[in-house]
């Protein structure tokens, strides 16, 4: 109703490891298992990081805001886990580059989540040792620490928008492009959402998830109404 996105603090996320990986344990682990050339580079990186105010970085990470999206609509696990067993809705947004330009003071950026057994440690081994600027190291490290998750979460195909602090962020109504209802969304809730988007002036497509015959557990979205109807 207010055209807002909510950015949650890491402590509010449902995975206790999410955004809370021990950064410098990861660095030490990679130093111990790196080849000699890479080890030397990582040790120099450790020397650079020695001048970082770690308490400040920890506080910054704890107070950052994370808004999570999925790149996959037709995923029954996502519907079951995050949309109240298919009784909820999925909102699809298209955020233009201008949004990030205009909110640069609040929004740090957008990035896909990197899934793996040790994604932050791998980053130190693969990329971080090439960074020589302290500012670049801190900036990229914070972004990376907020966008790594265990491999078991990879089905989410998550993209995150990162904000300097938790809370609500007002966005233009035109960024909301589609509302999709679950297979078990009650008719009363569908009617409620239709009334809200009429009253609030949205122009969106509406769809509903249904069974697909393409596979045993197939799922697909079918359009049930277009925004042109809402203008009448």
C-alpha positions in Angstrom: 0.0 0.0 0.0 2.9 2.4 0.7 5.1 1.2 -2.1 8.0 0.2 0.2 10.7 -2.4 0.3 11.9 -3.6 3.7 15.6 -4.1 4.4 16.3 -6.4 7.3 19.3 -6.5 9.6 21.3 -9.7 9.4 20.1 -10.7 12.9 16.5 -10.9 11.5 17.4 -13.4 8.7 16.4 -17.0 9.1 19.9 -18.5 8.7 22.2 -17.8 11.6 25.2 -17.9 9.3 23.7 -15.4 6.8 25.8 -12.2 6.7 27.6 -13.4 9.8 30.5 -15.5 8.5 33.7 -14.9 10.5 35.7 -12.8 8.0 39.2 -13.1 9.4 38.9 -16.8 10.2 38.2 -17.2 6.5 41.3 -15.2 5.6 43.5 -17.2 8.0 42.2 -20.5 6.7 43.1 -19.5 3.1 46.6 -18.3 4.1 47.2 -21.8 5.6 46.1 -23.7 2.5 47.3 -21.3 -0.3 50.2 -22.0 -2.6 53.4 -20.0 -1.8 52.7 -17.2 -4.3 49.1 -16.7 -3.3 50.0 -17.1 0.4 52.5 -14.2 0.1 49.8 -12.0 -1.4 47.2 -13.0 1.2 49.7 -12.2 4.0 50.2 -8.8 2.5 46.4 -8.5 2.5 46.4 -9.4 6.2 48.9 -6.7 6.8 46.6 -4.2 5.0 43.6 -5.4 7.0 45.6 -4.9 10.2 44.9 -1.2 9.9 41.2 -1.7 9.6 38.9 -0.8 12.5 37.4 -4.3 12.9 34.9 -3.2 15.5 33.5 -0.6 13.1 33.2 -3.2 10.2 31.4 -5.6 12.6 29.0 -2.8 13.7 28.5 -1.8 10.0 27.6 -5.3 9.0 25.3 -5.8 11.9 23.3 -2.7 11.0 23.2 -3.1 7.2 19.9 -3.7 5.5 19.3 -6.6 3.2 16.4 -7.0 0.8 16.2 -10.4 -0.8 14.7 -11.5 -4.2 14.6 -14.7 -6.2 15.3 -14.9 -9.9 12.9 -17.9 -10.2 9.1 -17.6 -10.1 8.2 -21.2 -10.8 9.9 -22.9 -7.8 7.6 -24.8 -5.5 10.1 -24.8 -2.7 10.1 -21.0 -2.7 6.3 -20.9 -2.7 6.1 -23.4 0.1 8.8 -21.8 2.3 8.2 -18.1 1.8 4.6 -17.8 0.6 2.7 -19.6 3.3 2.5 -23.0 1.6 1.3 -21.5 -1.7 -1.4 -19.4 0.0 0.6 -16.1 -0.4 1.8 -14.0 -3.3 5.0 -13.2 -5.2 5.8 -9.7 -6.3 7.9 -9.1 -9.3 9.9 -5.9 -9.6 12.0 -4.2 -12.3 14.3 -1.7 -10.8 16.0 0.7 -13.3 19.6 1.9 -12.9 18.3 5.3 -12.1 16.9 4.0 -8.9 20.3 3.0 -7.7 21.8 6.3 -8.9 19.1 8.4 -7.1 19.5 6.4 -3.8 23.3 6.1 -3.8 23.4 7.6 -0.3 21.3 4.8 1.1 21.7 1.9 -1.3 25.1 0.2 -1.6 24.2 -1.8 -4.7 22.7 -5.1 -6.0 24.4 -8.5 -6.3 23.6 -12.2 -6.8 24.2 -14.4 -3.9 27.3 -16.6 -4.2 26.6 -20.2 -2.9 29.2 -22.7 -1.9 30.9 -24.8 0.8 33.2 -21.9 1.6 32.3 -19.0 -0.7 33.9 -16.2 1.3 37.1 -18.2 1.8 37.2 -19.0 -1.9 36.8 -15.2 -2.6 39.9 -14.5 -0.5 41.8 -17.2 -2.4 40.5 -16.3 -5.9 40.1 -12.5 -5.9 40.8 -10.6 -2.7 44.6 -11.1 -2.8 44.7 -9.0 -6.0 43.3 -5.9 -4.1 46.0 -3.5 -2.9 43.8 -0.5 -1.9 42.4 -0.6 1.6 39.3 1.3 0.6 38.6 -1.2 -2.2 39.2 -4.1 0.1 36.8 -2.9 2.8 34.1 -1.9 0.3 34.2 -5.2 -1.6 34.6 -7.3 1.5 31.5 -5.8 3.1 29.5 -6.5 -0.1 30.8 -10.0 -0.3 30.1 -10.8 3.3 26.5 -9.9 2.8 26.0 -12.0 -0.3 27.5 -15.4 0.5 25.4 -18.4 1.6 25.8 -22.1 2.1 25.4 -24.3 -0.9 22.2 -25.9 0.4 20.4 -22.5 -0.2 21.2 -22.4 -3.9 17.7 -23.3 -5.0 16.7 -19.8 -4.0 18.7 -18.2 -6.8 18.8 -15.1 -4.7 19.6 -11.5 -5.6 20.1 -8.9 -2.9 19.9 -5.2 -2.7 22.1 -3.8 0.1 21.3 -0.8 2.1 23.4 1.1 4.7 20.9 0.5 7.4 17.8 -1.5 8.0 14.3 -0.1 7.5 11.8 0.8 4.8 12.8 2.2 1.4 10.1 4.0 -0.7 10.1 3.1 -4.4 8.2 4.2 -7.4 5.0 2.3 -7.9 5.8 1.7 -11.5 8.7 -0.7 -10.5 6.1 -3.3 -9.4 5.3 -5.2 -12.6 3.5 -8.3 -11.6 1.6 -9.9 -8.7 1.4 -13.7 -8.8 -0.9 -15.7 -6.5 0.0 -19.2 -5.2 -1.9 -22.3 -6.0 -3.8 -22.1 -2.7 -4.3 -18.4 -2.3 -7.8 -17.9 -1.0 -10.3 -16.1 -3.3 -10.9 -13.6 -0.6 -7.2 -12.6 -0.5 -7.1 -12.3 -4.3 -10.1 -10.0 -4.2 -8.4 -8.0 -1.4 -5.2 -7.5 -3.5 -7.2 -6.5 -6.5 -9.0 -3.9 -4.5 -5.7 -2.6 -3.0 -4.0 -2.2 -6.4 -7.0 -0.4 -7.8 -7.2 2.0 -4.8 -3.4 2.7 -4.8 -3.1 3.3 -8.6 -0.9 0.4 -9.6 -0.7 -0.8 -13.2 0.4 -4.5 -12.9 -0.2 -7.8 -14.4 -1.8 -10.5 -12.2 -1.1 -14.2 -12.5 -1.7 -17.5 -10.6 0.4 -20.6 -10.2 -1.1 -23.8 -11.5 0.0 -27.4 -12.1 1.9 -28.0 -15.3 1.6 -31.3 -17.3 5.2 -30.9 -18.5 6.5 -33.0 -15.6 5.3 -34.9 -12.5 5.8 -31.9 -10.3 5.4 -29.2 -12.9 4.5 -25.6 -12.0 3.7 -22.6 -14.2 2.2 -19.2 -14.0 -0.9 -18.2 -16.0 -2.1 -14.7 -16.5 -5.5 -14.0 -15.0 -5.8 -10.2 -15.5 -3.7 -7.4 -17.1 -3.2 -3.9 -16.0 -5.3 -2.5 -18.9 -8.4 -3.9 -17.0 -7.4 -2.0 -13.9 -7.5 1.3 -15.9 -11.2 0.9 -16.9 
